[in-house]
């Protein structure tokens, strides 16, 4: 976790759009075996994702030996972490002992078998995830996710596992360190516990049974700060920092007819939406363009005085900034004939001024 946080800070410092990691096919196989031995569920067997947030892994289809041969043939220098040779680490014993043993005595193509398992599970997950995601609400104004207890009680154990896993990933942006024992503890909370009981999960997540609901909270979470506001879902919100009122709604793409400085419709945007002031390194791809551009340059092109640039609210989702009202909208949010879902944002002026 600390390594990823360090890389996220570095990406922000350099205004980078993505961070490419060097995980290979061997890392994928070792990760899945590690999780099998440790005890994991469906999600864990899907291994390392090719993309998660700003992190991309372009080498997952390439074997470690293949990569090293490529580098040596072109005399490209590389560094090997000395700790990778230390068999006191559990993962290294899988790499140096277990996998060679399996290849020699059980299946020379065990790597291919594990890769096929991972691909099959990933395809199945995509089919199951959609309907369950639709029934998991966005976080409310204090950052909690409230699940209907009656709906959970009607689910079988596997559906409860899937629902909790999706909630952790999609609503709290948490992808690792959750094991079967954690999902089982939530299942017991649903099946047997009384109102008022709660359990603690990794990353400061507290799950409580409260008056016909199962509530997920993250300790210390705050959805509001000076110059920052988080819109968890549909509704009307006051934005005190900008003296604005915001209406957010999901709509059919066919309803997306209005576009002006105060109202706009977007595709490919999901709640929660963060609203904040600009910061160095912010970049967007204006409508009609193919390349990303610094927001500071966009302000210059629009001849907006420097003294007024911090007055504009910037809207962003998990992918990044997508709208500065009256200034720019991101090309990725354009509604097309293939768009299936859209959201509409309306802002009502109190003292916000456009230039």
N, C-alpha and C positions, 0 to 999 in steps of 0.2 A: 504493500500500500504506500509506504514512504517513497519508494522509487517512482511510482506513478505520480504522486503528488509533486515530486521534484521535477519530473518531466513536464507536468502541466504548468508549473511556474516558469520553466524555461521557455515553453511554447508561448506563453503570454508575454514574456520579456522580448522575444523575437517576433511577435505578431505572426506566429506560424499557424497555418490552417490545419496541419496534421503532424503527428509524430509517427514516424515509421519505425517499427520494432523488428528485431532480427529473429523472431521465433521461426523455427523450421518444422518440417513434417515430423522429424524425430522428437522435437519438443512436444508436439501434439500427441503423439503416441505415448510418450512417457507420462504426460499429464493425465491422460485417460486411465492408464494403468495405475498410476498413483492414487487416483480418486476411487477406482474400483477396490483397491486394497484398503483404503482408509474408510470406505463406506460412503456411497454417494447415491443420488437419485438420477432421474432422467436428465435434468439440466447439467449435472456434473459430467455425465457421459458425452455431452456435446462438445466437451473440450474447450479449446481456446478459440474465441471468435475472430474472424478475419478483420472485423472492424467493430470498435466500441468507442463511441464518442469521438475524440480527436485521434485516437490510437488506431493505426492500421498495421497489418502484418502481411506484407506482400510476399513473404517467402514461405508461407505455410505449405505450399505445394512442392517445396524443394527440400530434398534430403540434406542432412548436415554434410555428409561426405561429398555429395554433388556440389554443394556450395564451396567447400574448401578446395576441391579440385579446380573449380572455376577461378577462384581467387589466385591460386598458385600458378595456373596456366597463364594468367595475365600479370603475374608478379605484383599483385595487389597485397599490401601488408595488412595483416589482421592480428588481433590480440585474443589469446585464449585465457580465460579466467582460471587461475591455478586451483581455485576451490572446486572446479568441475571434476578434478581428479581425486578428490577426497571422498573415499567410500564411507566415511562416518556419517555423511549426509544420506538420508533416506532416498532421495531422488537419484543420487549418483549410484546407489546400489541397484536401483531399477535399471539404470542406463548400462552399467558395466557388468552386472551379474544376471539379473533376471531376464532381460530381453535377449542377450546372447544365448542363454540356456533355452528359452522358449523357441528361438529360431533354430537351434541345433537339434533339439530332442522332440519338439512338438509340431512346429509349423514354420518352415523357412520364410513364408510370406505372412507372418503374424502381423507385421506392420500394415499390410494391405487390408487384412481382416478388420483390424481396429479402425482403420480409416473408413471402411465401408460402414461399420457400425455407427460411427460418428455422423456420417452423411445421412444415413437413414433416419437417425433420431432427430437430426436437425430439420429434415423435411416434415416429419410427423409433428414436431413441436410447432412449426409455423401454422399447421392446420388447426391445432388445439388452442393456440394462444389467442387468436382473434376474438372468439365469442366470450372468453373469460375476461379479456382486457376490457371489453365494453361494459362489463358489470362492476368493474373496480372504479370507484369515483376518484376524481382528482383530489389532491390534498385540500383541506379547507383552509380558512384564513390563518390558523395558527400552525399549519403544517402537519396536521394529522390526517390519516386515512381511515374512514369509517366503513366497515364492511357489515352487511346485513347478516345478523346471526341466523335468522330463519333460512336464508339462502345457503349459508355454509352448512347448516344442519341437514339440509336436503341433499348435499353433495356426498359422494363416496370419498374415501380417504385420499385417493389419488387426485381427485379434483380439488380437494382442500390444499394439498401440496402444491399443485400447479397455481392455484389462486394466490397463495402466500408468496410463492416464488416470483410471480409476475408483479405483484404489488411491490415487493422489495426492489426489483429491477427497474420497473417503469415509473414508480412514484417516489422512490428514495435514491435511485441511481446506485444501488448496491448490487454487486455481481459475485462476490466471493466471500469465503469463510463461513458459509451457511451449510450445515451438514444435515443428514437425515434426522438426527436427534433433535435438532432445532425445529424442523417441520413437525416431528412427532409431538413435541411439547405444545405447539399451536393446536394440533389436532385434538389433544387431550383437553385443552382449554375450551374448544368448541363442544366436544362430546360430553364432558363430565363436570366441568367446573361450574361454580356459581358466580353470579354477578359480583364484581369487585375483585376477583382474582386476576393476577397479572403474571407475566413471565418476562425475562430479559433475554434478548438475542444479541449476537455480535453487532458491533458498530453503534452501540447505544440505542438500539431499537427496543422499545418496550411495547408489549402486546397485552391489552387488557380486555376483559369481558365486562361490558358496561350496558345495562338496560337494553337488552335486545340487540346489541351490536358488539363486534370485535374491533377494537380501536388500535391502530398502529401509530406510535409516536417516536420521534427521534429526540433523544435527550439534548437539551440545549438548542433545539432548532428555533430559529426566529425568522418569520417571513416578512418582517418589516424592519427597515433601518433607514437612517437619513439618506435620501437620494436613492433608495431602493424599495421597490414594492413588487411582491409576487402575486400574480393572478392565478389561483389554483384551478379555476374552471369557469363555467358560464356564470354570469351575474352582473351586478352593478357595483362599482367600487369607487371610492374617493381616493384620489392620489394627492395627498396633502402637500408633498414637496413641490408639485407643479400647479396646485390649485385647479385640478381637473377632475372631472367625473368620467368614468369609463364604463361602457357597456360591452360585454363580451358574449358572443353567442355562436353556437354551432349552426351552420346553415347548409342547405343543399347548394351545390355549385350553380344550379339554375337560378338561384336567388342573388347571385353575386353580380349585380348590375351597377352598384354605386361605387365610385372611386373619387375621392377628393382629399383635401388636406385634413379632414376631421373624421372621415369614415373610409374604411378599406376592407377588402375581403382577401383572404389568404388561403392557399393550399399548402400542404406539407408542413403545417405548424401544429404542434401539440401543446396542450397545457401540461405543466404550469408554464406561464409566461412571466419573465422577469422584466420589470421596467426600471431603468436606471439612467443616470447621467452618462455622458460619453467618457471614455478613458483612452489613453494612448494605445495605439495598436488596433483599435476597432476597424474592421474592414467589412465591406459588403460588395455584392455584385449588382449594380443598378439594373433596373429593367432594360432589356435590350442589349446588355453587354455580356461578354463571356468571361471576362477576367475580374478578379477581385480588386477593389480600390480602397485606399485609405479613406475613412470617414472625414478626416481633416481636409483631404483634397476635394471631397464632394462638397463640403461646406464652402471651400474656396470657389469652386466652380459655380455654386449657386449664389455667390457674392453675399454670403451671410457674415455679418461682422463678428470678429473674434469675441467681443464682449457678450454676444447673444447666444453663442453656440452651446453653452452649458445650460441654457434655458429649455432646450429641446429634450423631451423624453425619448429614450432609445428602448425599443422593444426587442427582446431576444427570447429564443427558446433553447432547448438543449443543444441544438446545432450551432446557434450563434445569432447575432443581430439580424433582424429581418425588416424593421420599419423604423424610420424616424419621421413622424408626421410632418407633412409639408416640405419634406426634403428628399427622401429616397425610400424605396422598397426593394427588397432583394429579389433577384430573378428567380431563385429557387421556389419562391412562394407564388409564382404566377399560376393562375387558374387556367387549365386547358380542357379540351373535350374529354381527356382521360381522367380528370380529377374526380374523385369519389367523395371526398370529405373536404369541407372548408369551414373557416371561422370568419366572423365579421367583428371588427372592432370599431367602436364609435367613441369619440372623445368630445366632451362638451366643455367649451371654454369658460374658465372663470377669469384668470388673469394671464393665461398663456398667450404669448404673442408670437406670431409668425414673422420674424424679421422685424 
